[in-house]
């Protein structure tokens, strides 16, 4: 210590009492102040997120029922085994993954296309940018209800339009069989969330410096080459963040399925599965185990995704 | 100055004191209805009772969706809360809530209880305990297009087979005449509680019983039940539109009310709506009991409706029971029937001239309600919702023609056996 510190300061420290040494430590420690300022956030998070999460973890190891929460007893991993050996759970997992993959891929591609259009200079751009956001602004439950009527086989506008274009011969009951229902659900989600994607990507596009494009123009690169070599690589960080936002949302999807197809097993998602066990069957233990599995699944997905999409420099 | 302070002090003291007196006296909270007419009509009934007894009653606003309402009730009751004294409970909840409710047998005499529809009362009986008093009742009925039946010289079908034949015949002739959008029969086929109600009617009316026997043993896997579900499954795509598999009450009513179906299964509330001025089928509709599927089998209608129960945690059980007595009285049920079309649970009211004048269709509904079939809520108790979900999923797979009824019911039986008493025994 004495060798690294100037003599006078070392003597000051040595002379100081224990109390004032402690005070000096706090005064000059950036880490201490950082923690102090973060404390309110951390405490709030612990109360509103940590405590319920812990509660769910604990409940998932018990046989708790909604009406007799206090009489619950410890049952070990029984609930987890019950969920993992339930074929309905695996149907729900398959549906959730199918839905998330399809909707996020479509939303990213369409969102990118729309963002490129909206980034160009043209008359009425501001108006169009605002108009594009309308589907995103409608609460999901309302747009889901709206779409159930639009998909109706008797007087739904979807059937009327498809019949008029000659794409189908007779009205289709879109939500009645599981394959058309899944496609219909993905379509609603794409309709609703593409604007969000477009907005995020547009923000990323506007961060790209005009100089880069000018340099490309001087080198007279083709439009396609500009897109693949400049726009896309520079957009990558934005797209990575946008996709993770959307994927986390899609994996937790609930309202859309609940309104459009209800508690049906072959179009259920993991959140529908968990809610049904918790609230309708009152099996808090089982439902909590399903919720914990969803939490772990989404957590694992996030880690893998962030690891795979980390910037090139950090690889190898 | 000082005088004013003293006055203020004395005044606030007396306010505090009188309010503490008021808490010592009875004060009730009831959960009834949640919005619109239902709430208003409940409120005026409560006001009348309050005026008579001097006991103030607050109305608790509960969620409109009955699943959400149940979940909220269970959270309150699970915590032993005395916040709500009187609960309005659905016909399938007595088994779920029995332990949290007062036994009303101690507050009502057998003579008072005898006036109610026996099935509705029996439904609220869990073991030896009377969990709730019936308040208003409901049951599935058949609506038909009287103009089309008349045009083709058809009778109102008394059996499902007649319904099928009538529908096919009319459809063929109407389609030839260019009415391409018309369908034969619509019901509630979405995978939800409504499908359980519909399927129970099909099975019971084919002589397949009521899913469980009185001892709690699962009986739904039988040849008549298989015949019932296979029959209705075969109608999908012929007389039943495939879209009916995602209909709940309102979608089914919409199809019928816009003139696109000959027959509709729904609840009595539909009658007022299909006969309203903006209905496309106004004056062309009739109502009847649902058909039977087999000679000797009943014309089954699933029991619906709501009852009033008193919380076991209520601080004023005597007053609460008296409020229930008033609200379920003949006088009050008559008022509710006339003002809000809530169907009485008292048999005698179905012959009341004033009620029949306002609701003439109650004449036809009387036999339907009297013989209504309860869902197996008492037998399955706390597992009812789980059973119902498994049941409607099994039925839905038959309706969508993914599976034959025999296979679906066998699988259901194995599944249900893992969590019900009947399966173990």
Interface residues (C-beta under 8 A of the other chain):
Chain A: X65 X66 X67 X68 X69 X148 X152 X153 X154 X155 X171 X172 X173 X175 X176 X177 X181 X261 X262 X263 X264 X265 X266 X276 X279 X280 X281 X282 X283
Chain B: X67 X71 X74 X75 X77 X78 X96 X99 X100 X181 X189 X190 X191 X192 X241 X242 X243 X244 X245 X246 X251 X254 X255 X258 X260 X382 X383 X385 X386 X389 X393 X396 X397 X400
